[in-house]
Amino acid sequence: MSGTQRARRDDPLDGTPWEAVIGLEVHAQLLTRTKMFSPCEARFGAEPNTLTCPVTIGLPGSLPVVNRRAVELAIRVGCALGSRIAERTKFDRKHYFYPDLPKGYQISQYDAPIASGGEVEYFDGDEKKKVRLVRAHLEEDAGKNIHVDARPESWVDLNRAGTPLLEIVTEPDLRTPAETVAFVRMLRSILLSLDVCDGNMEEGSFRCDVNVAIRPRGATHLETRTEIKNLNSFTHIEHALRYEILRQKKLKERGGEVVQETRLYDVARDETRGMRGKEEAHDYRYFPEPDLAPLRIDPQWVASIRSSLPELPLARFERFEREGLSTYQADIISRDRALADFFDAAVASYEHPRNIANWVINALLEELNTRSTDIQSLGLSPARFAELVRAVDSGVVSAQKAKELFRAMIGNDRDVKELAEELGLVQISDESFLREVVEKVIAAHPGPVADVRAGKEKSIHFLVGQVMRESRGQANPGRAAELLREAIG
């Protein structure tokens, strides 16, 4: 993908007789209006414990009801990842006892997940690789424990409890922290393109549990692993894995044994530390959820969902490269479905994809970040954006002044050329005006003029800059350079 994203970073075990074996459990909160098994609103940012109901807090006699939309979104993901969608699936009770789980169990899926198998292709450096998937299953999220330093008590916010989660489990196909980050980036992009998850890692709506072990390089067996819980940034994933891999290496080289356990990543100390012993499936005492009947999924419903899938990020990236975009441009634009849709619509109005891509990356994204908004809320259509690029390419406005024009275009439907004229941004190509300015600049700067005559090409750029200054940025710089060379001889 991008130069930054595709750059291969060092394997922490490079040059050693060890290799890492990494698998992931990715938790994606699904974009539904209500929770997985109740009519409670599913929303981030509300006052603590205001989005609850009898089902959420586990009151006796309350009964769960399956959220059809969550099932549909799970099928959508499974279809996109090439998974096998079950015709019959069911829910199970997974027992564990923490304050953020009022019922004492989580409704999840054990031996009959909604989706099985599949794979995700991604780039590691310039090499395309893939990760095999074990399964994707539906479950409800837990609440959130809130701990405050120097206070003896903790609080529990149950707003998140019951939110629909899709857990995507991979085979242990990854070997380095860099590979893992590249894979997670791609999976997140896929979920965003499918409109099934908002991908907000900071808010915890997309987070990972990472399982890692090390073994002799080239071995095929699996060794004792540790699990690092709730990693919610790409940087944390990479740093936590690097630390844990090297910790296990040092432990083994001292003759110690890795203990199967759950660990947490301490950001401040950049280290992992033990949290609790790692549970096995039997520890959770799974059994079928008695309050929910098994689901039968109509194959025609699955076929309808599959036929509605959008173009996925990797396919879009490869198409953009075929259509002339640089690798960097194709990567940046294909990561976000809304941005890629905007780009495609702009190119449909003005078929100069590389030029439009430059302005998308260097102006549009910058403006979105400055305003902290999304492309749908910006107030600028793809066709009008294409008119801006056309105005630059045709010399109506200079690239220097076009960003000012771009900002003025946002939120209105004024004709681009008329708006440029009103703001005094129209580029001047009038011969007589430019010759007059060029003669003035040559007279005022004999030193750089002599340098140009001596073959110092950089000095022509200085003189063009002076022409732009004299014309308040409105001179056509290309024509100005031609007239300067002509006049200097």
DRENDRENSE-545314 format. One line per 8 residues: for each residue x, y, z of C-alpha. Coordinates in steps of 0.1 Angstrom, whole numbers, plus 2048, in hexadecimal, padded with zeros to 3 digits. Layout:
! residues N
X Y Z ~ ... $
//
This chain:
! residues 489
800 800 800 ~ 80F 823 808 ~ 834 828 80A ~ 831 82B 830 ~ 819 80E 834 ~ 82A 7F7 81C ~ 84D 7FD 82A ~ 859 7DC 83A $
864 7E1 85E ~ 87D 7CA 86F ~ 873 7A9 87E ~ 87D 7AB 8A3 ~ 888 786 8A0 ~ 89C 78C 87F ~ 8BE 77B 881 ~ 8B3 765 89E $
8A9 740 89D ~ 886 749 8A8 ~ 866 754 896 ~ 845 762 8A4 ~ 823 752 89E ~ 807 76C 8A0 ~ 7E1 768 89E ~ 7C6 782 8A5 $
7A4 785 8B3 ~ 795 7A5 8A4 ~ 776 7B4 8B5 ~ 762 7CC 89F ~ 743 7DD 8AD ~ 728 7DC 892 ~ 716 7FB 887 ~ 6F3 7F4 893 $
6DA 80C 8A3 ~ 6D3 7F5 8C0 ~ 6E6 7DA 8D4 ~ 6EB 7B6 8CB ~ 6CE 7A7 8E0 ~ 6BA 7C5 8EC ~ 6AA 7E5 8E0 ~ 6C3 7FB 8F3 $
6D4 815 8DE ~ 6F8 80C 8D4 ~ 70B 82D 8D4 ~ 72D 839 8E1 ~ 731 858 8F7 ~ 711 858 90C ~ 711 85F 931 ~ 71B 83F 944 $
700 825 949 ~ 6E5 838 936 ~ 6E3 81F 919 ~ 6D7 801 92C ~ 6B8 7EC 930 ~ 6AE 7CC 942 ~ 6BF 7B6 928 ~ 6DF 7CA 929 $
6E2 7C8 94F ~ 6D6 7A5 951 ~ 6B7 7A9 965 ~ 6A5 787 96D ~ 68A 780 953 ~ 698 796 938 ~ 69B 784 916 ~ 6B3 78B 8F9 $
6A7 790 8D6 ~ 6C0 78D 8B9 ~ 6C8 7AD 8A6 ~ 6C1 7A4 881 ~ 6D6 7C1 874 ~ 6F5 7B4 887 ~ 6F0 792 877 ~ 6EE 7A3 855 $
70E 7B6 85B ~ 720 797 867 ~ 716 785 847 ~ 722 7A3 833 ~ 744 7A0 842 ~ 745 77A 83D ~ 73C 77E 818 ~ 757 798 813 $
772 783 824 ~ 769 763 810 ~ 75C 751 82F ~ 742 735 82F ~ 721 742 83D ~ 70F 72A 853 ~ 6EC 720 84A ~ 6E5 718 86E $
6F6 72A 88B ~ 6EF 72F 8B0 ~ 6F9 743 8CE ~ 70A 736 8EE ~ 710 742 911 ~ 735 749 919 ~ 739 74C 93F ~ 751 762 951 $
74E 779 96E ~ 758 79D 96B ~ 746 7BD 976 ~ 741 7C8 952 ~ 72C 7A9 94A ~ 70D 7AC 961 ~ 6FE 78A 956 ~ 71D 776 95F $
71E 76A 93B ~ 722 778 918 ~ 70B 76D 8FC ~ 724 762 8E0 ~ 728 746 8C7 ~ 73D 728 8CE ~ 73B 709 8B7 ~ 724 717 89C $
731 73A 891 ~ 71F 74E 877 ~ 73E 74E 860 ~ 75B 735 85C ~ 77B 737 848 ~ 784 752 82F ~ 7A3 767 82C ~ 7B1 78B 82A $
7CB 796 811 ~ 7E2 7B2 81A ~ 804 7C1 812 ~ 824 7BB 826 ~ 83C 7D3 816 ~ 837 7CD 7F1 ~ 82D 7A8 7F6 ~ 809 79E 7F6 $
801 785 811 ~ 7E2 777 821 ~ 7D5 76D 843 ~ 7BD 74F 846 ~ 79E 754 85C ~ 791 73B 874 ~ 76F 74A 87A ~ 75A 769 880 $
73F 767 89B ~ 726 77F 8AB ~ 725 788 8CF ~ 71C 7A3 8E7 ~ 736 7BB 8F5 ~ 73C 7C0 91A ~ 73A 7E0 92D ~ 758 7F5 936 $
76B 7F5 957 ~ 779 817 961 ~ 797 819 977 ~ 7A4 839 987 ~ 7C8 83C 993 ~ 7CC 840 9B9 ~ 7A7 837 9BF ~ 79E 816 9D0 $
77F 810 9BC ~ 776 80B 998 ~ 756 814 984 ~ 743 801 96A ~ 732 811 94C ~ 719 7F9 93C ~ 711 80E 91D ~ 727 7F8 907 $
719 7D8 916 ~ 704 7C6 8FC ~ 713 7D8 8DD ~ 715 7C1 8BF ~ 738 7B3 8B9 ~ 746 79F 89D ~ 765 78C 8A8 ~ 77C 782 88B $
795 767 894 ~ 7B4 761 87E ~ 7CA 743 87A ~ 7ED 749 888 ~ 7FA 753 866 ~ 80D 773 870 ~ 832 774 879 ~ 83C 798 880 $
82D 7B7 891 ~ 82F 7CA 86F ~ 81B 7AE 85E ~ 801 7AF 879 ~ 7FC 7D5 877 ~ 7F9 7D3 851 ~ 7DF 7B7 854 ~ 7CB 7CA 86E $
7CB 7EA 859 ~ 7BE 7D6 83B ~ 7A3 7C5 850 ~ 798 7E6 85F ~ 796 7F6 83B ~ 780 7D9 830 ~ 768 7DD 84D ~ 766 803 846 $
760 7FD 821 ~ 743 7E5 82A ~ 733 7FF 842 ~ 731 7E6 85E ~ 748 7F6 877 ~ 754 81A 87D ~ 778 80D 883 ~ 77D 826 8A0 $
79A 816 8B2 ~ 79C 832 8CC ~ 778 82C 8D7 ~ 77E 806 8D7 ~ 766 7FE 8BB ~ 782 7EC 8A9 ~ 79B 7DA 8BF ~ 7B1 7BB 8C0 $
7BD 79F 8D6 ~ 7DE 793 8CA ~ 7EB 76F 8D1 ~ 810 76A 8CD ~ 82A 74F 8D2 ~ 84D 749 8C6 ~ 85C 729 8B9 ~ 87C 71D 8A7 $
87D 72C 885 ~ 86F 715 86B ~ 85C 6FF 884 ~ 837 6F6 87D ~ 82A 6EF 8A0 ~ 819 709 8B7 ~ 828 712 8D8 ~ 819 721 8F8 $
80A 743 8F0 ~ 801 763 902 ~ 7E4 779 8FA ~ 7E7 79F 8FB ~ 7C4 7AE 901 ~ 7B2 7CC 8F3 ~ 7CC 7DD 8DC ~ 7BA 7FB 8CD $
7D5 80C 8B7 ~ 7EC 800 89B ~ 80A 80E 8AF ~ 800 7FB 8CE ~ 7FC 7DB 8BA ~ 81F 7DE 8AC ~ 830 7E9 8CD ~ 81E 7CF 8E2 $
827 7B3 8CA ~ 84B 7BE 8C8 ~ 84F 7BF 8EE ~ 83E 79E 8F3 ~ 851 78C 8D8 ~ 872 797 8E7 ~ 866 78F 90A ~ 85F 76C 900 $
880 768 8EE ~ 894 773 90D ~ 87F 75C 923 ~ 885 73E 90D ~ 8AA 745 909 ~ 8AD 746 92F ~ 89D 723 930 ~ 87C 730 93C $
859 726 92F ~ 83E 73D 921 ~ 81F 73B 936 ~ 7FD 73C 925 ~ 7ED 75C 932 ~ 7DB 77C 929 ~ 7F1 79B 929 ~ 7EA 7C0 926 $
7FF 7DA 914 ~ 80B 7F7 92A ~ 80E 814 912 ~ 821 82A 92A ~ 83C 810 930 ~ 83A 800 90D ~ 838 7DD 91C ~ 820 7C1 921 $
818 7B3 943 ~ 805 796 950 ~ 7E0 79A 957 ~ 7D1 778 95E ~ 7D4 753 953 ~ 7C7 74D 930 ~ 7A6 73B 930 ~ 79F 71D 91A $
77D 716 90A ~ 772 6FF 927 ~ 778 71A 940 ~ 75B 72E 931 ~ 742 711 934 ~ 732 717 913 ~ 70F 70A 90D ~ 6F3 714 8F5 $
6E1 734 8FE ~ 6BF 727 909 ~ 6AC 747 903 ~ 6B5 749 8DE ~ 6AB 730 8C3 ~ 6C5 726 8A9 ~ 6C5 73C 88A ~ 6BF 72F 867 $
6CF 746 84D ~ 6BE 746 82B ~ 6D8 740 80F ~ 6C5 759 7F9 ~ 6CA 774 814 ~ 6EF 76C 814 ~ 6F0 76E 7ED ~ 6DE 790 7EE $
6F7 79E 807 ~ 714 790 7F3 ~ 708 7A1 7D3 ~ 706 7C2 7E5 ~ 72B 7C3 7F0 ~ 73F 7E1 7E6 ~ 761 7E0 7D6 ~ 779 7D7 7F2 $
799 7EC 7FB ~ 7B3 7D5 7EB ~ 7A0 7D1 7CB ~ 79B 7F7 7CA ~ 7C0 7FD 7D1 ~ 7CA 7E6 7B4 ~ 7B1 7F7 79D ~ 7BD 81A 7A6 $
7E1 80F 79D ~ 7D5 801 77C ~ 7C4 822 775 ~ 7E4 835 779 ~ 7E6 83F 79D ~ 807 83C 7B0 ~ 809 821 7CA ~ 808 83C 7E5 $
7EA 84D 7D6 ~ 7D7 82C 7D1 ~ 7DE 821 7F5 ~ 7D3 841 806 ~ 7B3 844 7F2 ~ 7A9 820 7F3 ~ 7AB 81D 819 ~ 78B 831 81E $
76B 827 80B ~ 75B 84A 80D ~ 77C 85A 800 ~ 77F 840 7E4 ~ 75B 845 7DA ~ 761 86B 7D9 ~ 780 866 7C4 ~ 76F 84F 7AB $
752 867 7A7 ~ 76A 884 7A2 ~ 77D 871 787 ~ 75C 86A 776 ~ 758 88F 772 ~ 77D 896 768 ~ 791 879 75C ~ 7B3 882 769 $
7B7 86A 787 ~ 7DA 873 791 ~ 7D3 898 793 ~ 7B3 892 7A6 ~ 7C5 87A 7BE ~ 7E0 895 7C5 ~ 7C5 8AE 7CF ~ 7B2 894 7E3 $
7D1 88C 7F8 ~ 7E1 8AE 7FA ~ 7C2 8C4 7FE ~ 7A2 8B0 805 ~ 7B0 89A 821 ~ 7C2 8B7 831 ~ 7A2 8CB 832 ~ 78F 8AD 841 $
7A9 8AA 85C ~ 7A9 8CF 863 ~ 783 8D0 867 ~ 781 8AE 878 ~ 765 8A4 861 ~ 75D 889 848 ~ 75A 88C 822 ~ 734 889 823 $
731 8A7 83A ~ 74A 8BD 828 ~ 731 8CD 810 ~ 744 8C7 7F0 ~ 739 8B0 7D4 ~ 752 89B 7C0 ~ 748 8AD 7A0 ~ 750 8CF 7AF $
771 8C2 7BC ~ 779 8B5 799 ~ 772 8D8 78C ~ 78C 8E6 7A4 ~ 7A6 8CE 796 ~ 79B 8D7 772 ~ 79F 8FC 77A ~ 7C3 8F6 786 $
7CC 8DF 769 ~ 7BE 8F9 750 ~ 7D1 916 760 ~ 7B2 928 76D ~ 7C2 928 78F ~ 7E5 920 79B ~ 7EC 903 7B1 ~ 7F8 91C 7CB $
7D6 92D 7CC ~ 7C0 90F 7C6 ~ 7BF 905 7EB ~ 7B0 927 7F4 ~ 796 921 7D8 ~ 790 8FE 7E5 ~ 787 90A 808 ~ 770 925 7F9 $
75D 90B 7E5 ~ 754 8F7 804 ~ 72F 8FA 80D ~ 723 90D 7EE ~ 71A 905 7C9 ~ 72A 924 7B9 ~ 73A 920 797 ~ 75F 919 79D $
76C 932 784 ~ 755 94E 78F ~ 75F 947 7B4 ~ 784 949 7AA ~ 77F 96A 798 ~ 76B 979 7B5 ~ 787 96F 7CD ~ 7A3 97C 7B6 $
7B2 95A 7B2 ~ 7B0 956 78C ~ 7D3 950 77E ~ 7E0 96B 766 ~ 7EE 95F 745 ~ 7EB 981 733 ~ 80B 986 71F ~ 80F 9AB 723 $
809 9AA 749 ~ 821 98D 74E ~ 83D 99E 738 ~ 839 9BD 74C ~ 83E 9AA 76D ~ 85A 995 75F ~ 86E 9B4 754 ~ 869 9C4 777 $
876 9A4 788 ~ 894 9A1 771 ~ 89E 9C5 777 ~ 89A 9C1 79D ~ 8AF 9A1 79F ~ 8CF 9A3 78A ~ 8E1 988 79F ~ 8C8 96B 799 $
8C5 976 774 ~ 8EB 972 770 ~ 8E9 950 781 ~ 8CE 945 768 ~ 8E5 950 74C ~ 901 93C 75C ~ 8EB 91D 75B ~ 8DF 91C 77F $
8BC 90F 77A ~ 8B1 914 79F ~ 8B3 939 79A ~ 896 938 781 ~ 880 92B 79D ~ 889 948 7B2 ~ 880 961 796 ~ 85F 94F 790 $
858 953 7B5 ~ 85E 978 7B2 ~ 846 97A 795 ~ 82C 968 7AA ~ 832 980 7C7 ~ 82F 99F 7B0 ~ 80E 991 7A2 ~ 801 987 7C4 $
802 963 7BA ~ 7EC 967 79B ~ 806 963 780 ~ 807 943 76C ~ 829 935 779 ~ 82F 920 75A ~ 82B 93C 742 ~ 83F 953 75A $
85C 93B 758 ~ 85B 93A 732 ~ 85B 960 730 ~ 877 963 749 ~ 88D 94C 735 ~ 884 95E 715 ~ 88C 980 723 ~ 8AD 975 734 $
8B9 963 715 $
//
